[in-house]
Amino acid sequence: MPSTDSLTNKPYQMTTSEIQAFQTTFMAWYDVHRRELPWRLNQEPYRVWLSEIMLQQTQVQTVIPYYERFLATFPTVVDLAAAPEELLLKTWEGLGYYSRARNLQKAARQIVDDYQGQWPQTSVELEKLAGIGPYTAGAIASICFGEVVPAIDGNAFRVFSRLLKIDADIANPKNRQIFYDAILPLIPQDRPGDFNQAVMDFGSQVCTAKNPTVGETDLAPFFRSYQDGTLLDYPVKTKKQRPKPVALMAVIIQSPQGVLLQKRPSTGLLANLTTYPLVVPADILPEDEVLTPEEILTYIERYFQETYAITLQQLRPTNLKPVVHTFTHLKWTIELLQAELVADVDLAFFPGQWYSEDALQMVALPTVQKKLMARIKTN
């Protein structure tokens, strides 16, 4: 196993003739095997940018229908900048990580207001836009504007760590510069955008994490780790910490007007999205006390009364299996409770409203809320 100390072993450096041969072979592979994707129909930066943001944390085949629907709803960056947030989130619904959608709109407004509708054309300027990091900036700058700059994502880490035997830990953000410096000389001056897209395709189709088929391609002689049988030792990556477990309770409150949903706070997880009222027992129950189920319900009733001036009626467990939902750093386990309210209760202190079945169809609902709704329907 290679060392994780980035200073121990320097990446292999290709000679000029090796670089030229690699570029020729790599671009020839791409010209034959490139994926036909809707955002590759042209190099319009709005289309490329949208695809790159959607592809964060989401697979290509999943993204395509969302991408096409989003473009149909917001055909230009001006349309996106002017969109109502509710429509934006509804159009994004199902992709998760809603901060991506909000940052899309923030960046669109920056382009319209600060750049007079004209896209910045360098990776440095692109990184000044909301939600655009080094990878996305490199992708847009190279594909749309021909800047010779790497676009370093998981595919690039995997391909070039194996190609050049780079043993720097890719979980350490400081080591990105090592990859940047190693990749930059390999990018053909006349096809930087195609090169970065070739890395995406080669990494996802050939140089995969578990079952790479590099040896079946003409590129095998260039891969130093393939030549010495260490291909699967790269990339070097320390393990992530497991998501922290958090227990919650979702309170399904019903009346003749429908179901009561709350709008989440404007910051934090699921910001501004709509869910059942969610309670974190650890925040409202006394510490170091063993409580009966009835006592826990009493504390929840008191919480609703003191926080929202709402008196829950017939608060009770559903006895359904809890819903488990994992975010990047948190693992929610949600117990479902039920209660009733009179339809004309004063909701002045509650951040939400009643929703009928039809009204729910028009609201952007996060995946965890859809899981909760599916679970309650089994009751």
C-alpha positions in Angstrom: 0.0 0.0 0.0 1.5 3.4 -0.9 2.2 6.0 1.8 -0.4 8.7 2.5 2.4 11.1 3.1 2.3 13.4 0.1 5.9 14.4 0.6 7.3 10.8 0.5 6.9 9.9 -3.2 6.6 12.4 -6.0 4.2 11.7 -8.8 5.8 10.2 -11.9 6.7 12.9 -14.4 6.1 12.0 -18.1 8.7 13.1 -20.7 7.6 15.4 -23.5 7.3 12.6 -25.9 5.3 10.5 -23.4 2.9 13.4 -22.8 2.3 13.8 -26.6 1.7 10.1 -27.0 -0.6 10.1 -24.0 -2.6 13.1 -25.3 -3.0 11.5 -28.7 -4.1 8.1 -27.4 -6.4 9.6 -24.7 -8.2 12.0 -27.1 -8.5 9.2 -29.7 -10.2 7.1 -27.0 -12.6 10.0 -26.2 -13.5 10.6 -29.8 -14.6 7.0 -30.1 -16.2 6.4 -26.7 -17.5 9.8 -25.6 -21.0 9.8 -24.1 -23.7 11.6 -25.9 -25.3 13.8 -23.2 -27.8 16.6 -23.6 -25.4 19.2 -22.1 -22.8 18.4 -24.7 -25.0 19.5 -27.6 -23.2 22.8 -27.4 -20.8 24.7 -25.2 -23.3 27.3 -23.9 -22.1 28.0 -20.3 -25.5 28.1 -18.8 -26.1 24.5 -19.9 -22.7 23.2 -18.9 -22.9 25.0 -15.5 -26.4 23.6 -14.8 -25.3 20.0 -15.6 -22.2 20.3 -13.4 -24.1 21.5 -10.4 -26.8 18.8 -10.9 -24.1 16.1 -11.2 -22.8 16.8 -7.8 -23.9 13.9 -5.6 -26.1 12.6 -8.4 -25.6 10.0 -11.1 -25.7 10.9 -14.8 -28.7 8.8 -15.8 -30.7 10.2 -12.8 -29.8 13.8 -13.7 -30.9 13.8 -17.4 -34.7 14.1 -17.0 -34.3 16.7 -14.2 -31.9 18.6 -16.4 -34.3 18.7 -19.3 -37.2 19.7 -17.1 -35.2 22.4 -15.5 -34.1 23.9 -18.8 -37.7 23.8 -20.1 -38.8 25.7 -17.0 -35.8 28.1 -16.9 -34.4 28.3 -20.4 -31.9 31.1 -19.7 -29.8 32.4 -16.8 -32.1 35.5 -16.8 -35.2 33.2 -16.3 -33.5 31.5 -13.4 -32.5 34.7 -11.8 -36.1 35.9 -11.8 -37.7 32.7 -10.7 -39.9 32.5 -7.5 -38.1 30.3 -5.0 -41.1 28.0 -4.6 -41.0 27.2 -8.3 -37.3 26.8 -8.3 -37.4 24.3 -5.4 -40.4 22.4 -6.9 -38.5 22.1 -10.2 -35.4 20.8 -8.3 -37.5 18.4 -6.2 -36.1 14.9 -6.1 -32.4 15.9 -6.6 -31.8 16.7 -2.9 -29.2 18.9 -1.5 -31.4 21.9 -2.0 -28.6 24.4 -1.2 -27.4 23.6 -4.8 -30.6 25.0 -6.2 -30.4 28.1 -4.1 -26.8 28.7 -5.0 -27.7 28.3 -8.7 -30.2 31.2 -8.4 -27.7 33.3 -6.4 -25.1 32.8 -9.1 -27.6 33.6 -11.8 -28.4 36.8 -10.1 -24.7 37.6 -9.8 -24.3 37.1 -13.5 -27.3 39.3 -14.4 -26.6 42.0 -11.8 -22.9 42.1 -11.4 -21.7 40.9 -14.9 -24.5 42.4 -17.0 -25.6 39.0 -18.1 -22.2 38.1 -19.5 -20.4 35.0 -18.1 -17.0 35.3 -16.5 -14.6 33.4 -18.8 -11.8 32.3 -16.5 -11.8 29.8 -13.7 -10.6 32.4 -11.2 -13.6 34.7 -12.0 -16.1 31.8 -12.1 -15.1 30.8 -8.6 -16.5 34.2 -7.4 -20.0 33.0 -8.2 -22.1 31.3 -5.5 -21.8 27.5 -5.4 -19.0 27.3 -7.9 -15.8 25.7 -6.6 -12.5 24.9 -8.3 -13.8 21.8 -10.1 -16.9 23.4 -11.6 -15.0 26.5 -12.5 -12.4 24.5 -14.2 -15.0 22.5 -16.1 -16.9 25.6 -17.4 -13.7 27.6 -18.2 -12.2 24.7 -20.2 -15.3 23.5 -22.0 -16.9 26.8 -22.7 -14.0 29.2 -23.0 -11.0 27.0 -23.8 -9.0 27.8 -20.7 -6.2 25.3 -20.1 -7.1 24.3 -16.6 -7.8 21.0 -14.9 -11.3 20.1 -13.6 -10.5 17.9 -10.6 -13.3 15.7 -9.2 -13.4 12.1 -8.0 -12.9 10.8 -11.6 -9.7 13.0 -12.0 -8.4 11.9 -8.6 -8.8 8.3 -9.5 -7.5 8.5 -13.1 -4.4 10.5 -12.4 -3.5 8.9 -9.1 -3.4 5.6 -11.0 -1.8 7.1 -14.1 1.1 8.8 -12.3 1.1 6.9 -9.0 0.2 9.9 -6.9 0.0 8.7 -3.3 -1.3 11.9 -1.7 -4.4 11.4 0.4 -7.3 12.8 -1.7 -9.4 13.3 1.5 -7.0 16.1 2.4 -8.0 19.3 0.6 -4.4 20.6 0.7 -3.3 17.8 -1.6 -5.5 19.0 -4.5 -2.6 21.3 -5.6 -0.4 18.2 -6.1 -3.0 16.9 -8.6 -3.4 20.3 -10.2 0.3 20.6 -10.8 0.6 17.0 -12.1 -2.4 17.3 -14.5 -1.8 20.7 -16.0 1.1 19.7 -18.2 -1.0 16.8 -19.7 -3.8 19.0 -21.0 -3.6 19.6 -24.8 -3.6 23.3 -25.5 -6.1 22.9 -28.4 -8.7 20.7 -26.6 -8.8 21.5 -22.8 -12.6 21.1 -22.6 -12.6 17.7 -24.4 -9.7 16.6 -22.2 -11.6 17.3 -19.0 -14.7 15.6 -20.4 -12.6 12.6 -21.4 -11.4 12.3 -17.8 -15.0 12.3 -16.7 -15.9 9.6 -19.2 -12.8 7.4 -18.7 -13.1 7.6 -15.0 -16.8 6.6 -14.9 -16.6 3.9 -17.7 -13.1 2.4 -17.6 -11.0 3.6 -14.6 -13.7 2.8 -12.1 -13.3 2.4 -8.4 -13.7 -1.4 -8.0 -13.6 -3.1 -11.4 -11.4 -1.0 -13.7 -10.7 -2.2 -17.2 -7.8 0.0 -18.0 -5.8 -3.0 -19.2 -8.3 -3.5 -22.0 -7.5 -0.1 -23.6 -4.7 1.4 -25.5 -4.0 3.6 -22.5 -2.7 0.7 -20.3 1.0 1.3 -21.1 0.7 4.9 -19.7 -0.7 3.8 -16.3 2.3 3.4 -14.0 0.2 1.6 -11.4 -1.2 -0.8 -14.0 2.3 -1.7 -15.1 3.4 -2.7 -11.6 0.1 -4.3 -10.5 -0.9 -1.6 -8.0 -3.8 -0.1 -9.8 -6.3 -0.8 -7.0 -4.0 0.8 -4.4 -4.9 4.2 -5.8 -6.3 6.7 -5.0 -5.2 6.9 -1.4 -8.1 8.1 0.8 -8.6 8.1 4.5 -12.0 6.9 5.5 -14.8 9.3 6.3 -16.3 9.4 9.7 -19.7 7.7 10.0 -22.7 10.0 10.0 -23.7 11.1 13.5 -27.0 9.4 14.6 -29.8 11.8 15.6 -33.2 10.7 16.9 -36.2 12.8 15.9 -40.0 12.7 16.1 -42.3 13.7 13.3 -45.8 14.8 14.4 -48.5 14.2 11.8 -51.2 16.7 12.8 -54.5 16.4 11.0 -57.8 18.3 10.8 -60.7 18.7 8.4 -58.5 21.2 6.5 -55.8 18.6 5.8 -52.4 18.1 7.3 -50.3 20.7 9.1 -46.8 21.2 7.7 -44.1 23.5 8.8 -41.6 25.6 6.8 -38.1 24.8 8.0 -35.8 27.6 9.1 -33.9 29.6 6.5 -30.6 28.1 7.6 -29.5 24.6 8.3 -30.6 21.3 6.9 -33.6 21.4 4.6 -33.6 25.2 4.8 -37.0 26.7 3.8 -38.4 23.4 2.8 -41.7 21.9 4.0 -42.0 19.0 6.4 -44.1 17.6 9.2 -43.2 19.3 12.4 -40.0 17.7 13.5 -38.9 17.5 17.2 -35.5 16.5 18.5 -36.3 14.8 21.8 -32.8 15.5 23.1 -33.6 19.2 22.9 -36.7 19.2 25.0 -36.5 16.2 27.4 -34.6 16.4 30.7 -31.2 14.9 30.7 -30.4 11.7 32.6 -34.0 10.9 33.3 -35.7 7.7 32.3 -39.2 8.6 31.0 -42.2 6.5 30.2 -43.7 6.8 26.7 -46.6 8.8 28.2 -44.2 11.2 29.9 -42.4 11.8 26.6 -45.7 12.6 24.9 -46.5 15.1 27.7 -43.2 16.9 27.1 -43.9 17.1 23.4 -47.4 18.5 24.1 -45.8 21.1 26.3 -43.3 22.0 23.6 -46.0 22.7 21.1 -48.0 24.7 23.6 -45.0 26.8 24.7 -43.4 27.2 21.3 -46.4 27.5 18.9 -49.3 28.2 21.3 -50.9 25.0 19.9 -52.7 22.5 22.0 -52.3 19.0 20.5 -55.2 16.6 20.8 -54.9 12.9 21.1 -51.2 12.8 20.6 -50.2 9.2 20.2 -47.6 6.9 18.6 -48.3 5.4 15.3 -46.4 2.2 16.1 -44.9 2.3 12.6 -41.3 1.5 11.9 -39.2 4.6 12.2 -38.0 6.3 9.0 -34.2 6.4 8.5 -32.7 9.1 6.4 -28.9 9.8 6.0 -27.3 13.1 5.1 -23.6 13.5 4.5 -22.8 14.0 8.2 -26.0 13.0 10.0 -28.2 9.9 10.2 -31.8 10.7 11.2 -34.0 8.1 12.7 -37.5 9.5 12.9 -40.4 8.1 15.0 -43.8 9.0 13.8 -46.6 10.4 16.1 -50.1 11.4 15.3 -52.3 14.2 16.7 -55.4 16.2 15.8 -56.3 19.9 15.9 -59.4 21.9 15.3 -59.4 23.4 11.9 -59.7 27.0 13.0 -56.8 26.9 15.5 -54.7 30.1 15.6 -51.5 29.4 13.7 -50.0 32.9 14.3 -46.9 31.4 16.1 -46.5 28.4 13.9 -44.2 28.6 10.8 -46.5 26.7 8.5 -50.0 26.0 7.3 -52.7 23.4 6.5 -52.3 21.5 3.2 -54.9 19.5 1.4 -53.8 16.6 -0.8 -54.1 18.7 -3.9 -52.1 21.5 -2.4 -49.3 19.1 -1.5 -48.7 18.4 -5.1 -47.6 22.0 -5.7 -45.0 22.1 -2.8 -41.4 21.2 -3.0 -41.0 18.3 -0.6 -37.6 17.0 0.5 -36.9 13.2 0.1 -37.2 12.7 3.9 -40.7 14.1 3.9 -41.7 11.9 1.1 -40.4 8.9 3.1 -42.5 10.0 6.1 -45.6 10.4 3.9 -45.1 7.0 2.4 -44.7 5.4 5.8 -47.8 7.0 7.3 -49.9 5.8 4.3 -49.1 2.2 5.4 -50.9 2.9 8.7 
